[in-house]
């Protein structure tokens, strides 16, 4: 995400964040009046911003300081996975909804294993 030697995000990263912000604002505007949808967009946007922040901190942290940051990255990834599964699963037939939730759980467990158990 860096320009090489600089400390700030690249122009491409800024453009991506701008597109995400505009897209989230449009989603809130279109969903206005549906509290659950507005809350979903707001929480997903905030979680994604926090995830990007902690990923950047993880990249820059010395190895000794990465444990807590890894936990934050895993927790935010799990929150995002659960948020999206909670929106997709009800749209599917019940057996497929169960598969969606099972895949979300497998992703969270697999991420935990990869971050904390395997090394």
Buried (B, 14 or more C-beta within 10 A) or exposed (E): EEEEEEEEBEEEBEEBBEEBEEEBEEBBEEBEEEEEBBEBBEEBBEBBBBBBBBBBBBEEBEEEEBEEBBBBBBBBBBBBBBBBBBBBBEEEEEEEBEEBBEBBBEBBEEBBEEBEEEE
